[in-house]
Every structure is written in C-alpha cells, then in structure tokens.
Amino acid sequence: MTMTPRERFHACMNYEPVDRVPNHEVGVWVQTKQRWRDEGFAADDRHWDWFVGDPYWDLDPREYIDVQLEMVPPYEEKVLSREGETEIIQRANGVISKALVTGEAEGMRMSMDEYINFPVEEPEDFAKLKQRFRADSACRFPAYWEQTLLPGWRQRQHPLILGRNCQVQGFYWRAREWMGTENLSYGWYDEPEMMHDMMEFIMEFTMETTRPILESGVNPDYVFINEDLSMKTGPLLSPQTYAEFIKPRLTKLVEFFKSHGVHWVVIDTDGNPELVLPHFLEAGVDGIWPMERASDMDPIALRQKFGRDLRLWGGVDKRELAKDPAAIDAHLESLRPLVEEGGFIPTVDHLVPPDVSLANFQHYMKRKQQLLRGEAF
C-alpha cells in the first residue's frame, strides 16, 4: 500500500501499520553546508528548508501556517559596539548580548551569545512589554490567507502544522527571553504575582492570536510548542514550580488547541526535561522532540518509562554521525524496536553539525530510509 504523507504521519502516531515511517529532518549548520560544498556537494542547488521536506533526501512534505507571535513592533536590531572578535548587539526581542564574530556565516555563529540585559527587570517593565504583544495586529497572518491559502489547507494530503519552527513559543521560553535565566529563576520566588500574570498572559495571547486561523475550520495536524526549559542534567525549574506556574496554563492551552481541531500537541524541548514529562502528559501533550542524546535522553528508556502515551521524535545522536559507517549502522539498528512499534519518528537530535562529513550523512540517510521501510541492513 502507498499512503499519503498525511495518512502515514497519523498512522505512525496512532501505532498503526504504515507503508514506511515518516522521514523528517531539521537541517544543518551553515558551516556544515559550507563543508559539504567543499566536499563536492551541489549545496547551492539544493533546498535547505528541511522542515517542509526535500525530494533529494526523500524527506516527507510538511506545510506550516505562518502565524506571527513575536513583538509588534520589535526592538531595533543594531550593533552597539565592537571590540576585537566580539560585538555587543541589541536584538529584535530587546535582549542585549555579546556575540562572537569569528566563524560567523550567514547569521549563524559558532558559539552561544553572552547575555547582558533583558527587557523585563521589574513588574513595570512587563506592563510596558505587553503593548508589543497585541493579538489583533493584522500583520500576524499572511494577507488574504482566507482566499489564497485556506482552500489548499482544507484539501491537503500532507501534514499541516500550526506555526513555523519557534513561532508558538512556550511559557518558560518566553519568560526566559524576557527576563533571562538567572532573573527568571529568582522571579518564581521574588515576584510570584508577576510570574502568574506572565504565564496567564502568554496563554491568553497564544490562544487569541491563533483563534482566527483555528476558527476557520482548518484543523492542523499538530502544533509544536517550543519550550527549551532544561540543561544537560535536568530542568531549570523544579517540577513543583512547573506545576504551580506553568502546568495549569499549559493544560488550558492544550485543551484550546485540541477543541479547535489541532490533532496532536508536541513540545520541542532541548536538554533533559525528564522530571517534568509527567506534567506534560497530564496537561494533554502527546509527544516531545528532539531527545538530545548528549543530555541522556534515550528514546528506548523513555518509551519503557512513559509508555505509548508519549510519542517520541528525534533521538538520533549527532555525535554518532561523526564517526564511521559501522557506528552509524549500529546506532540506527538500536532504534529498530521503536521504529517497528510506532509512535516514533527518528531524526537527528538537532541541526547536523560541521563535524559530520557529507559521506557520513549520505550513508546515514541511506540506512535510515532502509530502517523506515523495515528493511534489514
């Protein structure tokens, strides 16, 4: 049998038979693309938005509803100063950071920024910031989307996702972006009233901004809530704090999405969020991504611990792809039981870094496609 990409996706999520498991990937570093170009790959002729799929790698097609949930208007982006190999930059989200210039390519830097200032330092700042998050701003949707896009969405044969990558931002994600990790960590205790207000505002803003799309009857196949709330060894807030401040609002948000036709809710969260996964499930979340292996997120162990209620995406250790074909084969083979069981879409556990050669990635994709079809290798 040959299934449409949409049929294949839902069957996999429902643990039903498939012609093959969906083939998804995220993308590569710009520096990886440069390396592959040097190794003979026609990089400039290829399509690099792997979220929407790519015929060259046989990645399944996906489509995204482009709804803007950022600040309107944003802060002015500008370089405040430059010294040696670093720049002090004000970002569009109001964050001021120190950024490494060396090794930068097409806007992608070789290391994380050092954060200096954030737009919210006290409750009065948050009151002002709210004015940049008006749900009724007309620019939050493509012009004439009802006439030009909605008819196609209703007739699609591929998965349709509410929001592009990092558009539907989660509660911790937004609060950290507004306050910074350190200030947020104190905020739960020093400013609990503001933090409850902030979590409630994020929930209501997200619901009201997406409501016009969802009330059109389009029924997206899933939504990704981007919620990076963990470091390598665990969450950056306690499960108790998560349960008090975030879980009630996440529960209402998930209920809103599902009551308005969104079939699956998946949380994109890096690091190791295992301690708060029970709260995700109790709130109605269906799956997580990307399961970073360097943070001890083992998809086999997670399935054994949380069962089939937790769908799993990702889990391919990018570090194994930098080794050799034998290591890649062994790593993919270890994932075969999950692929066969269902509710699992294997992808590299983030962007492919530049220590992965073109030959290794080509071998990975060849073997992975065999795995998705249930073929031995």
Secondary structure, DSSP 4 states (H G I P E B T S, - for coil): ----HHHHHHHHHTT---SS-------B-HHHHHHHHHTT--GGGS---GGG-BGGGTBPP-EEE----S-SSPPPPEEEEEETTEEEEE-TTS-EEEEE-TT-BTTB-SSPPEEEE-S-SSHHHHHHHGGG--TT-GGGS-TTHHHHTHHHHHT-SS-EEES-TTTSB-HHHHHHHHH-HHHHHHHHHH-HHHHHHHHHHHHHHHHHHHHHHHTTT---SEEEEE---EETTEESS-HHHIIIIIHHHHHHHHHHHHHTT--EEEEEE-S--GGGHHHHHHTT--EEEE--GGGT--HHHHHHHHGGGSEEEEEE-HHHHTS-HHHHHHHHHHTHHHHHHSSEEEEESSSBPTTS-HHHHHHHHHHHHHHHTT---
